[in-house]
Amino acid sequence: MKRIDADQINGPAELVAREEILRLAQSQRSNLATKFEDLLGDGGPPDEKADEMICAIKEWRDVPSTRSLE
């Protein structure tokens, strides 16, 4: 995480933004994964087959995205 330098805050809008960022960071701290197993999740539906998962991934890849690498 990039550290916000409090000495470079130029106005009230930046101060409010900084406080909001700090508040969000504090509230999300408890949701962070602490073990590798936490990152895996529940694995999805228990009866899902590998070929169903592969088909879903292929369909997802074909969905156009508005995001860019630039």
mmCIF file of the N, C-alpha and C atoms, coordinates in Angstrom:
data_MODEL
# 
_entry.id   MODEL 
# 
loop_
_atom_site.group_PDB 
_atom_site.id 
_atom_site.type_symbol 
_atom_site.label_atom_id 
_atom_site.label_alt_id 
_atom_site.label_comp_id 
_atom_site.label_asym_id 
_atom_site.label_entity_id 
_atom_site.label_seq_id 
_atom_site.pdbx_PDB_ins_code 
_atom_site.Cartn_x 
_atom_site.Cartn_y 
_atom_site.Cartn_z 
_atom_site.occupancy 
_atom_site.B_iso_or_equiv 
_atom_site.pdbx_formal_charge 
_atom_site.auth_seq_id 
_atom_site.auth_comp_id 
_atom_site.auth_asym_id 
_atom_site.auth_atom_id 
_atom_site.pdbx_PDB_model_num 
ATOM 1   N N  . MET A 1 1  ? 0.839   -1.162  0.000   1.00 0.00 ? 1  MET A N  1 
ATOM 2   C CA . MET A 1 1  ? 0.000   0.000   0.000   1.00 0.00 ? 1  MET A CA 1 
ATOM 3   C C  . MET A 1 1  ? 0.890   1.233   0.000   1.00 0.00 ? 1  MET A C  1 
ATOM 4   N N  . LYS A 1 2  ? 0.518   2.196   -0.798  1.00 0.00 ? 2  LYS A N  1 
ATOM 5   C CA . LYS A 1 2  ? 1.277   3.437   -0.871  1.00 0.00 ? 2  LYS A CA 1 
ATOM 6   C C  . LYS A 1 2  ? 0.952   4.300   0.343   1.00 0.00 ? 2  LYS A C  1 
ATOM 7   N N  . ARG A 1 3  ? 1.961   4.822   0.977   1.00 0.00 ? 3  ARG A N  1 
ATOM 8   C CA . ARG A 1 3  ? 1.776   5.681   2.142   1.00 0.00 ? 3  ARG A CA 1 
ATOM 9   C C  . ARG A 1 3  ? 1.374   7.077   1.686   1.00 0.00 ? 3  ARG A C  1 
ATOM 10  N N  . ILE A 1 4  ? 0.392   7.643   2.347   1.00 0.00 ? 4  ILE A N  1 
ATOM 11  C CA . ILE A 1 4  ? -0.065  8.998   2.042   1.00 0.00 ? 4  ILE A CA 1 
ATOM 12  C C  . ILE A 1 4  ? 0.662   9.952   2.963   1.00 0.00 ? 4  ILE A C  1 
ATOM 13  N N  . ASP A 1 5  ? 1.378   10.892  2.388   1.00 0.00 ? 5  ASP A N  1 
ATOM 14  C CA . ASP A 1 5  ? 2.145   11.856  3.167   1.00 0.00 ? 5  ASP A CA 1 
ATOM 15  C C  . ASP A 1 5  ? 1.217   12.979  3.625   1.00 0.00 ? 5  ASP A C  1 
ATOM 16  N N  . ALA A 1 6  ? 0.989   13.060  4.923   1.00 0.00 ? 6  ALA A N  1 
ATOM 17  C CA . ALA A 1 6  ? 0.077   14.074  5.471   1.00 0.00 ? 6  ALA A CA 1 
ATOM 18  C C  . ALA A 1 6  ? 0.585   15.486  5.241   1.00 0.00 ? 6  ALA A C  1 
ATOM 19  N N  . ASP A 1 7  ? 1.882   15.659  5.030   1.00 0.00 ? 7  ASP A N  1 
ATOM 20  C CA . ASP A 1 7  ? 2.433   16.994  4.807   1.00 0.00 ? 7  ASP A CA 1 
ATOM 21  C C  . ASP A 1 7  ? 2.103   17.537  3.422   1.00 0.00 ? 7  ASP A C  1 
ATOM 22  N N  . GLN A 1 8  ? 1.656   16.670  2.508   1.00 0.00 ? 8  GLN A N  1 
ATOM 23  C CA . GLN A 1 8  ? 1.368   17.104  1.146   1.00 0.00 ? 8  GLN A CA 1 
ATOM 24  C C  . GLN A 1 8  ? -0.122  17.291  0.890   1.00 0.00 ? 8  GLN A C  1 
ATOM 25  N N  . ILE A 1 9  ? -0.942  17.312  1.938   1.00 0.00 ? 9  ILE A N  1 
ATOM 26  C CA . ILE A 1 9  ? -2.372  17.540  1.783   1.00 0.00 ? 9  ILE A CA 1 
ATOM 27  C C  . ILE A 1 9  ? -2.579  19.037  1.555   1.00 0.00 ? 9  ILE A C  1 
ATOM 28  N N  . ASN A 1 10 ? -3.229  19.377  0.436   1.00 0.00 ? 10 ASN A N  1 
ATOM 29  C CA . ASN A 1 10 ? -3.348  20.775  0.033   1.00 0.00 ? 10 ASN A CA 1 
ATOM 30  C C  . ASN A 1 10 ? -4.689  21.412  0.339   1.00 0.00 ? 10 ASN A C  1 
ATOM 31  N N  . GLY A 1 11 ? -5.659  20.668  0.802   1.00 0.00 ? 11 GLY A N  1 
ATOM 32  C CA . GLY A 1 11 ? -6.960  21.275  1.057   1.00 0.00 ? 11 GLY A CA 1 
ATOM 33  C C  . GLY A 1 11 ? -7.908  20.322  1.742   1.00 0.00 ? 11 GLY A C  1 
ATOM 34  N N  . PRO A 1 12 ? -9.099  20.819  2.079   1.00 0.00 ? 12 PRO A N  1 
ATOM 35  C CA . PRO A 1 12 ? -10.067 19.990  2.805   1.00 0.00 ? 12 PRO A CA 1 
ATOM 36  C C  . PRO A 1 12 ? -10.527 18.769  2.018   1.00 0.00 ? 12 PRO A C  1 
ATOM 37  N N  . ALA A 1 13 ? -10.636 18.873  0.697   1.00 0.00 ? 13 ALA A N  1 
ATOM 38  C CA . ALA A 1 13 ? -11.071 17.721  -0.103  1.00 0.00 ? 13 ALA A CA 1 
ATOM 39  C C  . ALA A 1 13 ? -10.061 16.584  -0.001  1.00 0.00 ? 13 ALA A C  1 
ATOM 40  N N  . GLU A 1 14 ? -8.783  16.928  -0.033  1.00 0.00 ? 14 GLU A N  1 
ATOM 41  C CA . GLU A 1 14 ? -7.746  15.901  0.090   1.00 0.00 ? 14 GLU A CA 1 
ATOM 42  C C  . GLU A 1 14 ? -7.731  15.298  1.482   1.00 0.00 ? 14 GLU A C  1 
ATOM 43  N N  . LEU A 1 15 ? -8.005  16.101  2.486   1.00 0.00 ? 15 LEU A N  1 
ATOM 44  C CA . LEU A 1 15 ? -8.065  15.599  3.851   1.00 0.00 ? 15 LEU A CA 1 
ATOM 45  C C  . LEU A 1 15 ? -9.221  14.613  4.010   1.00 0.00 ? 15 LEU A C  1 
ATOM 46  N N  . VAL A 1 16 ? -10.378 14.953  3.446   1.00 0.00 ? 16 VAL A N  1 
ATOM 47  C CA . VAL A 1 16 ? -11.542 14.061  3.505   1.00 0.00 ? 16 VAL A CA 1 
ATOM 48  C C  . VAL A 1 16 ? -11.234 12.760  2.768   1.00 0.00 ? 16 VAL A C  1 
ATOM 49  N N  . ALA A 1 17 ? -10.602 12.857  1.599   1.00 0.00 ? 17 ALA A N  1 
ATOM 50  C CA . ALA A 1 17 ? -10.252 11.664  0.833   1.00 0.00 ? 17 ALA A CA 1 
ATOM 51  C C  . ALA A 1 17 ? -9.288  10.784  1.615   1.00 0.00 ? 17 ALA A C  1 
ATOM 52  N N  . ARG A 1 18 ? -8.306  11.393  2.255   1.00 0.00 ? 18 ARG A N  1 
ATOM 53  C CA . ARG A 1 18 ? -7.338  10.633  3.051   1.00 0.00 ? 18 ARG A CA 1 
ATOM 54  C C  . ARG A 1 18 ? -8.030  9.911   4.199   1.00 0.00 ? 18 ARG A C  1 
ATOM 55  N N  . GLU A 1 19 ? -8.926  10.614  4.891   1.00 0.00 ? 19 GLU A N  1 
ATOM 56  C CA . GLU A 1 19 ? -9.650  10.005  6.007   1.00 0.00 ? 19 GLU A CA 1 
ATOM 57  C C  . GLU A 1 19 ? -10.524 8.854   5.527   1.00 0.00 ? 19 GLU A C  1 
ATOM 58  N N  . GLU A 1 20 ? -11.151 9.015   4.365   1.00 0.00 ? 20 GLU A N  1 
ATOM 59  C CA . GLU A 1 20 ? -11.995 7.950   3.814   1.00 0.00 ? 20 GLU A CA 1 
ATOM 60  C C  . GLU A 1 20 ? -11.160 6.724   3.443   1.00 0.00 ? 20 GLU A C  1 
ATOM 61  N N  . ILE A 1 21 ? -9.998  6.950   2.852   1.00 0.00 ? 21 ILE A N  1 
ATOM 62  C CA . ILE A 1 21 ? -9.104  5.837   2.502   1.00 0.00 ? 21 ILE A CA 1 
ATOM 63  C C  . ILE A 1 21 ? -8.657  5.100   3.759   1.00 0.00 ? 21 ILE A C  1 
ATOM 64  N N  . LEU A 1 22 ? -8.282  5.850   4.784   1.00 0.00 ? 22 LEU A N  1 
ATOM 65  C CA . LEU A 1 22 ? -7.861  5.216   6.040   1.00 0.00 ? 22 LEU A CA 1 
ATOM 66  C C  . LEU A 1 22 ? -9.007  4.444   6.685   1.00 0.00 ? 22 LEU A C  1 
ATOM 67  N N  . ARG A 1 23 ? -10.228 5.006   6.640   1.00 0.00 ? 23 ARG A N  1 
ATOM 68  C CA . ARG A 1 23 ? -11.385 4.324   7.215   1.00 0.00 ? 23 ARG A CA 1 
ATOM 69  C C  . ARG A 1 23 ? -11.673 3.017   6.479   1.00 0.00 ? 23 ARG A C  1 
ATOM 70  N N  . LEU A 1 24 ? -11.617 3.059   5.136   1.00 0.00 ? 24 LEU A N  1 
ATOM 71  C CA . LEU A 1 24 ? -11.851 1.848   4.351   1.00 0.00 ? 24 LEU A CA 1 
ATOM 72  C C  . LEU A 1 24 ? -10.779 0.799   4.611   1.00 0.00 ? 24 LEU A C  1 
ATOM 73  N N  . ALA A 1 25 ? -9.530  1.235   4.713   1.00 0.00 ? 25 ALA A N  1 
ATOM 74  C CA . ALA A 1 25 ? -8.437  0.299   4.974   1.00 0.00 ? 25 ALA A CA 1 
ATOM 75  C C  . ALA A 1 25 ? -8.616  -0.387  6.325   1.00 0.00 ? 25 ALA A C  1 
ATOM 76  N N  . GLN A 1 26 ? -9.016  0.369   7.330   1.00 0.00 ? 26 GLN A N  1 
ATOM 77  C CA . GLN A 1 26 ? -9.234  -0.206  8.654   1.00 0.00 ? 26 GLN A CA 1 
ATOM 78  C C  . GLN A 1 26 ? -10.394 -1.192  8.642   1.00 0.00 ? 26 GLN A C  1 
ATOM 79  N N  . SER A 1 27 ? -11.472 -0.874  7.934   1.00 0.00 ? 27 SER A N  1 
ATOM 80  C CA . SER A 1 27 ? -12.645 -1.748  7.923   1.00 0.00 ? 27 SER A CA 1 
ATOM 81  C C  . SER A 1 27 ? -12.383 -3.031  7.145   1.00 0.00 ? 27 SER A C  1 
ATOM 82  N N  . GLN A 1 28 ? -11.494 -3.011  6.170   1.00 0.00 ? 28 GLN A N  1 
ATOM 83  C CA . GLN A 1 28 ? -11.211 -4.193  5.356   1.00 0.00 ? 28 GLN A CA 1 
ATOM 84  C C  . GLN A 1 28 ? -10.124 -5.060  5.955   1.00 0.00 ? 28 GLN A C  1 
ATOM 85  N N  . ARG A 1 29 ? -9.430  -4.575  6.945   1.00 0.00 ? 29 ARG A N  1 
ATOM 86  C CA . ARG A 1 29 ? -8.324  -5.323  7.523   1.00 0.00 ? 29 ARG A CA 1 
ATOM 87  C C  . ARG A 1 29 ? -8.764  -6.693  8.009   1.00 0.00 ? 29 ARG A C  1 
ATOM 88  N N  . SER A 1 30 ? -9.940  -6.786  8.628   1.00 0.00 ? 30 SER A N  1 
ATOM 89  C CA . SER A 1 30 ? -10.399 -8.061  9.172   1.00 0.00 ? 30 SER A CA 1 
ATOM 90  C C  . SER A 1 30 ? -10.811 -9.040  8.079   1.00 0.00 ? 30 SER A C  1 
ATOM 91  N N  . ASN A 1 31 ? -11.019 -8.568  6.845   1.00 0.00 ? 31 ASN A N  1 
ATOM 92  C CA . ASN A 1 31 ? -11.444 -9.443  5.756   1.00 0.00 ? 31 ASN A CA 1 
ATOM 93  C C  . ASN A 1 31 ? -10.278 -10.035 4.968   1.00 0.00 ? 31 ASN A C  1 
ATOM 94  N N  . LEU A 1 32 ? -9.063  -9.662  5.293   1.00 0.00 ? 32 LEU A N  1 
ATOM 95  C CA . LEU A 1 32 ? -7.923  -10.152 4.541   1.00 0.00 ? 32 LEU A CA 1 
ATOM 96  C C  . LEU A 1 32 ? -7.621  -11.602 4.870   1.00 0.00 ? 32 LEU A C  1 
ATOM 97  N N  . ALA A 1 33 ? -7.183  -12.344 3.867   1.00 0.00 ? 33 ALA A N  1 
ATOM 98  C CA . ALA A 1 33 ? -6.809  -13.732 4.082   1.00 0.00 ? 33 ALA A CA 1 
ATOM 99  C C  . ALA A 1 33 ? -5.490  -13.787 4.859   1.00 0.00 ? 33 ALA A C  1 
ATOM 100 N N  . THR A 1 34 ? -5.426  -14.693 5.797   1.00 0.00 ? 34 THR A N  1 
ATOM 101 C CA . THR A 1 34 ? -4.205  -14.856 6.586   1.00 0.00 ? 34 THR A CA 1 
ATOM 102 C C  . THR A 1 34 ? -3.525  -16.185 6.308   1.00 0.00 ? 34 THR A C  1 
ATOM 103 N N  . LYS A 1 35 ? -4.226  -17.086 5.608   1.00 0.00 ? 35 LYS A N  1 
ATOM 104 C CA . LYS A 1 35 ? -3.668  -18.388 5.248   1.00 0.00 ? 35 LYS A CA 1 
ATOM 105 C C  . LYS A 1 35 ? -3.973  -18.654 3.785   1.00 0.00 ? 35 LYS A C  1 
ATOM 106 N N  . PHE A 1 36 ? -3.167  -19.506 3.160   1.00 0.00 ? 36 PHE A N  1 
ATOM 107 C CA . PHE A 1 36 ? -3.387  -19.858 1.760   1.00 0.00 ? 36 PHE A CA 1 
ATOM 108 C C  . PHE A 1 36 ? -4.764  -20.477 1.570   1.00 0.00 ? 36 PHE A C  1 
ATOM 109 N N  . GLU A 1 37 ? -5.206  -21.301 2.509   1.00 0.00 ? 37 GLU A N  1 
ATOM 110 C CA . GLU A 1 37 ? -6.508  -21.953 2.403   1.00 0.00 ? 37 GLU A CA 1 
ATOM 111 C C  . GLU A 1 37 ? -7.643  -20.936 2.330   1.00 0.00 ? 37 GLU A C  1 
ATOM 112 N N  . ASP A 1 38 ? -7.453  -19.774 2.980   1.00 0.00 ? 38 ASP A N  1 
ATOM 113 C CA . ASP A 1 38 ? -8.473  -18.727 2.938   1.00 0.00 ? 38 ASP A CA 1 
ATOM 114 C C  . ASP A 1 38 ? -8.652  -18.186 1.527   1.00 0.00 ? 38 ASP A C  1 
ATOM 115 N N  . LEU A 1 39 ? -7.601  -18.224 0.725   1.00 0.00 ? 39 LEU A N  1 
ATOM 116 C CA . LEU A 1 39 ? -7.669  -17.707 -0.639  1.00 0.00 ? 39 LEU A CA 1 
ATOM 117 C C  . LEU A 1 39 ? -8.428  -18.640 -1.575  1.00 0.00 ? 39 LEU A C  1 
ATOM 118 N N  . LEU A 1 40 ? -8.505  -19.912 -1.213  1.00 0.00 ? 40 LEU A N  1 
ATOM 119 C CA . LEU A 1 40 ? -9.140  -20.890 -2.090  1.00 0.00 ? 40 LEU A CA 1 
ATOM 120 C C  . LEU A 1 40 ? -10.654 -20.797 -2.101  1.00 0.00 ? 40 LEU A C  1 
ATOM 121 N N  . GLY A 1 41 ? -11.233 -20.276 -1.048  1.00 0.00 ? 41 GLY A N  1 
ATOM 122 C CA . GLY A 1 41 ? -12.686 -20.180 -0.971  1.00 0.00 ? 41 GLY A CA 1 
ATOM 123 C C  . GLY A 1 41 ? -13.316 -21.537 -0.711  1.00 0.00 ? 41 GLY A C  1 
ATOM 124 N N  . ASP A 1 42 ? -14.622 -21.635 -1.001  1.00 0.00 ? 42 ASP A N  1 
ATOM 125 C CA . ASP A 1 42 ? -15.330 -22.876 -0.717  1.00 0.00 ? 42 ASP A CA 1 
ATOM 126 C C  . ASP A 1 42 ? -15.302 -23.850 -1.890  1.00 0.00 ? 42 ASP A C  1 
ATOM 127 N N  . GLY A 1 43 ? -14.772 -23.437 -3.032  1.00 0.00 ? 43 GLY A N  1 
ATOM 128 C CA . GLY A 1 43 ? -14.644 -24.335 -4.175  1.00 0.00 ? 43 GLY A CA 1 
ATOM 129 C C  . GLY A 1 43 ? -15.850 -24.373 -5.086  1.00 0.00 ? 43 GLY A C  1 
ATOM 130 N N  . GLY A 1 44 ? -16.870 -23.613 -4.777  1.00 0.00 ? 44 GLY A N  1 
ATOM 131 C CA . GLY A 1 44 ? -18.042 -23.595 -5.631  1.00 0.00 ? 44 GLY A CA 1 
ATOM 132 C C  . GLY A 1 44 ? -18.989 -24.733 -5.327  1.00 0.00 ? 44 GLY A C  1 
ATOM 133 N N  . PRO A 1 45 ? -19.924 -25.006 -6.244  1.00 0.00 ? 45 PRO A N  1 
ATOM 134 C CA . PRO A 1 45 ? -20.901 -26.064 -6.012  1.00 0.00 ? 45 PRO A CA 1 
ATOM 135 C C  . PRO A 1 45 ? -20.209 -27.425 -5.838  1.00 0.00 ? 45 PRO A C  1 
ATOM 136 N N  . PRO A 1 46 ? -20.633 -28.225 -4.859  1.00 0.00 ? 46 PRO A N  1 
ATOM 137 C CA . PRO A 1 46 ? -19.965 -29.503 -4.610  1.00 0.00 ? 46 PRO A CA 1 
ATOM 138 C C  . PRO A 1 46 ? -20.135 -30.513 -5.735  1.00 0.00 ? 46 PRO A C  1 
ATOM 139 N N  . ASP A 1 47 ? -21.195 -30.363 -6.527  1.00 0.00 ? 47 ASP A N  1 
ATOM 140 C CA . ASP A 1 47 ? -21.426 -31.337 -7.602  1.00 0.00 ? 47 ASP A CA 1 
ATOM 141 C C  . ASP A 1 47 ? -20.948 -30.839 -8.967  1.00 0.00 ? 47 ASP A C  1 
ATOM 142 N N  . GLU A 1 48 ? -20.198 -29.734 -8.996  1.00 0.00 ? 48 GLU A N  1 
ATOM 143 C CA . GLU A 1 48 ? -19.716 -29.189 -10.264 1.00 0.00 ? 48 GLU A CA 1 
ATOM 144 C C  . GLU A 1 48 ? -18.616 -30.078 -10.834 1.00 0.00 ? 48 GLU A C  1 
ATOM 145 N N  . LYS A 1 49 ? -18.730 -30.386 -12.104 1.00 0.00 ? 49 LYS A N  1 
ATOM 146 C CA . LYS A 1 49 ? -17.740 -31.224 -12.790 1.00 0.00 ? 49 LYS A CA 1 
ATOM 147 C C  . LYS A 1 49 ? -16.665 -30.339 -13.412 1.00 0.00 ? 49 LYS A C  1 
ATOM 148 N N  . ALA A 1 50 ? -15.502 -30.916 -13.649 1.00 0.00 ? 50 ALA A N  1 
ATOM 149 C CA . ALA A 1 50 ? -14.383 -30.157 -14.224 1.00 0.00 ? 50 ALA A CA 1 
ATOM 150 C C  . ALA A 1 50 ? -14.739 -29.595 -15.591 1.00 0.00 ? 50 ALA A C  1 
ATOM 151 N N  . ASP A 1 51 ? -15.440 -30.379 -16.425 1.00 0.00 ? 51 ASP A N  1 
ATOM 152 C CA . ASP A 1 51 ? -15.784 -29.876 -17.754 1.00 0.00 ? 51 ASP A CA 1 
ATOM 153 C C  . ASP A 1 51 ? -16.786 -28.719 -17.677 1.00 0.00 ? 51 ASP A C  1 
ATOM 154 N N  . GLU A 1 52 ? -17.667 -28.720 -16.671 1.00 0.00 ? 52 GLU A N  1 
ATOM 155 C CA . GLU A 1 52 ? -18.579 -27.589 -16.479 1.00 0.00 ? 52 GLU A CA 1 
ATOM 156 C C  . GLU A 1 52 ? -17.809 -26.342 -16.089 1.00 0.00 ? 52 GLU A C  1 
ATOM 157 N N  . MET A 1 53 ? -16.811 -26.509 -15.238 1.00 0.00 ? 53 MET A N  1 
ATOM 158 C CA . MET A 1 53 ? -15.993 -25.380 -14.823 1.00 0.00 ? 53 MET A CA 1 
ATOM 159 C C  . MET A 1 53 ? -15.209 -24.818 -16.006 1.00 0.00 ? 53 MET A C  1 
ATOM 160 N N  . ILE A 1 54 ? -14.657 -25.695 -16.814 1.00 0.00 ? 54 ILE A N  1 
ATOM 161 C CA . ILE A 1 54 ? -13.885 -25.258 -17.987 1.00 0.00 ? 54 ILE A CA 1 
ATOM 162 C C  . ILE A 1 54 ? -14.780 -24.509 -18.961 1.00 0.00 ? 54 ILE A C  1 
ATOM 163 N N  . CYS A 1 55 ? -15.989 -25.007 -19.184 1.00 0.00 ? 55 CYS A N  1 
ATOM 164 C CA . CYS A 1 55 ? -16.936 -24.311 -20.075 1.00 0.00 ? 55 CYS A CA 1 
ATOM 165 C C  . CYS A 1 55 ? -17.286 -22.928 -19.534 1.00 0.00 ? 55 CYS A C  1 
ATOM 166 N N  . ALA A 1 56 ? -17.509 -22.824 -18.238 1.00 0.00 ? 56 ALA A N  1 
ATOM 167 C CA . ALA A 1 56 ? -17.834 -21.528 -17.633 1.00 0.00 ? 56 ALA A CA 1 
ATOM 168 C C  . ALA A 1 56 ? -16.676 -20.550 -17.786 1.00 0.00 ? 56 ALA A C  1 
ATOM 169 N N  . ILE A 1 57 ? -15.455 -21.033 -17.615 1.00 0.00 ? 57 ILE A N  1 
ATOM 170 C CA . ILE A 1 57 ? -14.275 -20.167 -17.775 1.00 0.00 ? 57 ILE A CA 1 
ATOM 171 C C  . ILE A 1 57 ? -14.151 -19.697 -19.213 1.00 0.00 ? 57 ILE A C  1 
ATOM 172 N N  . LYS A 1 58 ? -14.374 -20.605 -20.173 1.00 0.00 ? 58 LYS A N  1 
ATOM 173 C CA . LYS A 1 58 ? -14.289 -20.221 -21.586 1.00 0.00 ? 58 LYS A CA 1 
ATOM 174 C C  . LYS A 1 58 ? -15.359 -19.192 -21.936 1.00 0.00 ? 58 LYS A C  1 
ATOM 175 N N  . GLU A 1 59 ? -16.566 -19.351 -21.403 1.00 0.00 ? 59 GLU A N  1 
ATOM 176 C CA . GLU A 1 59 ? -17.618 -18.357 -21.639 1.00 0.00 ? 59 GLU A CA 1 
ATOM 177 C C  . GLU A 1 59 ? -17.230 -17.011 -21.035 1.00 0.00 ? 59 GLU A C  1 
ATOM 178 N N  . TRP A 1 60 ? -16.671 -17.028 -19.845 1.00 0.00 ? 60 TRP A N  1 
ATOM 179 C CA . TRP A 1 60 ? -16.261 -15.800 -19.174 1.00 0.00 ? 60 TRP A CA 1 
ATOM 180 C C  . TRP A 1 60 ? -15.175 -15.073 -19.976 1.00 0.00 ? 60 TRP A C  1 
ATOM 181 N N  . ARG A 1 61 ? -14.249 -15.838 -20.573 1.00 0.00 ? 61 ARG A N  1 
ATOM 182 C CA . ARG A 1 61 ? -13.171 -15.209 -21.346 1.00 0.00 ? 61 ARG A CA 1 
ATOM 183 C C  . ARG A 1 61 ? -13.710 -14.479 -22.562 1.00 0.00 ? 61 ARG A C  1 
ATOM 184 N N  . ASP A 1 62 ? -14.849 -14.911 -23.098 1.00 0.00 ? 62 ASP A N  1 
ATOM 185 C CA . ASP A 1 62 ? -15.416 -14.285 -24.289 1.00 0.00 ? 62 ASP A CA 1 
ATOM 186 C C  . ASP A 1 62 ? -16.239 -13.036 -23.996 1.00 0.00 ? 62 ASP A C  1 
ATOM 187 N N  . VAL A 1 63 ? -16.465 -12.743 -22.716 1.00 0.00 ? 63 VAL A N  1 
ATOM 188 C CA . VAL A 1 63 ? -17.223 -11.546 -22.340 1.00 0.00 ? 63 VAL A CA 1 
ATOM 189 C C  . VAL A 1 63 ? -16.337 -10.328 -22.536 1.00 0.00 ? 63 VAL A C  1 
ATOM 190 N N  . PRO A 1 64 ? -16.795 -9.337  -23.302 1.00 0.00 ? 64 PRO A N  1 
ATOM 191 C CA . PRO A 1 64 ? -15.970 -8.136  -23.513 1.00 0.00 ? 64 PRO A CA 1 
ATOM 192 C C  . PRO A 1 64 ? -15.778 -7.367  -22.205 1.00 0.00 ? 64 PRO A C  1 
ATOM 193 N N  . SER A 1 65 ? -14.615 -6.786  -22.073 1.00 0.00 ? 65 SER A N  1 
ATOM 194 C CA . SER A 1 65 ? -14.286 -6.033  -20.875 1.00 0.00 ? 65 SER A CA 1 
ATOM 195 C C  . SER A 1 65 ? -14.059 -4.571  -21.205 1.00 0.00 ? 65 SER A C  1 
ATOM 196 N N  . THR A 1 66 ? -14.400 -3.715  -20.256 1.00 0.00 ? 66 THR A N  1 
ATOM 197 C CA . THR A 1 66 ? -14.153 -2.290  -20.437 1.00 0.00 ? 66 THR A CA 1 
ATOM 198 C C  . THR A 1 66 ? -12.797 -1.900  -19.840 1.00 0.00 ? 66 THR A C  1 
ATOM 199 N N  . ARG A 1 67 ? -12.113 -2.865  -19.229 1.00 0.00 ? 67 ARG A N  1 
ATOM 200 C CA . ARG A 1 67 ? -10.817 -2.580  -18.607 1.00 0.00 ? 67 ARG A CA 1 
ATOM 201 C C  . ARG A 1 67 ? -9.714  -2.619  -19.646 1.00 0.00 ? 67 ARG A C  1 
ATOM 202 N N  . SER A 1 68 ? -8.642  -1.906  -19.383 1.00 0.00 ? 68 SER A N  1 
ATOM 203 C CA . SER A 1 68 ? -7.534  -1.805  -20.313 1.00 0.00 ? 68 SER A CA 1 
ATOM 204 C C  . SER A 1 68 ? -6.209  -1.988  -19.559 1.00 0.00 ? 68 SER A C  1 
ATOM 205 N N  . LEU A 1 69 ? -5.202  -2.444  -20.260 1.00 0.00 ? 69 LEU A N  1 
ATOM 206 C CA . LEU A 1 69 ? -3.877  -2.585  -19.669 1.00 0.00 ? 69 LEU A CA 1 
ATOM 207 C C  . LEU A 1 69 ? -3.115  -1.270  -19.681 1.00 0.00 ? 69 LEU A C  1 
ATOM 208 N N  . GLU A 1 70 ? -3.644  -0.268  -20.334 1.00 0.00 ? 70 GLU A N  1 
ATOM 209 C CA . GLU A 1 70 ? -2.975  1.036   -20.414 1.00 0.00 ? 70 GLU A CA 1 
ATOM 210 C C  . GLU A 1 70 ? -3.385  1.929   -19.296 1.00 0.00 ? 70 GLU A C  1 
# 
